[in-house]
């Protein structure tokens, strides 16, 4: 828990920096838990739930988003306009060419 807390503090410090934050590590090391902790922090600090999209690609509910075009369109359709939005993509490596969707989204304000 101490290690995750350190990483959580780093995420908090980078909250308003316009950069893509990537969490990497070996399997079962707590990356998903860290994402959830950061999302909980955002919500507790006043971010509206509609501004946080969380997609875990191991969950079959998101099977239809394993095409980067579908992922891109889904995220766009669910953005909260005129608000800062936070997108959490867990196990994103499952989506072939996901970088295209992420880079295109990053170009938007």
C-alpha positions, 0 to 999 in steps of 0.5 A: 500500500505504501508504494501505491500511495507514493504513486497516487501522490505523484498522480495528484501532483500531475493532475492539471498537467496536460499530459497522458499519464501511463501506469505500467507494471507487472501483472497483479501489481496494483495498477487497477487499484491505483487507477480506482484510488485516483478516480476516487480522489478526483470524485472526492475533490469535486469532479462530477462522476459524468466527467470520469470515464472508466473502461476496463477491457477485461470486462466483457461489457466493453467488448464492442470497444476493442476497435479503436474507432469504436473506442474513440467514438464512445469516449467522444459521445460520453464526454461532459462538454465544457468540463475537464474530463478524465478517461481511465483505460484499464488493460488498454493494450488489448485494443489493437492500435489504441494509440490512434484513438488516444492521440486523436482524443489528446488533440482535443481541448 
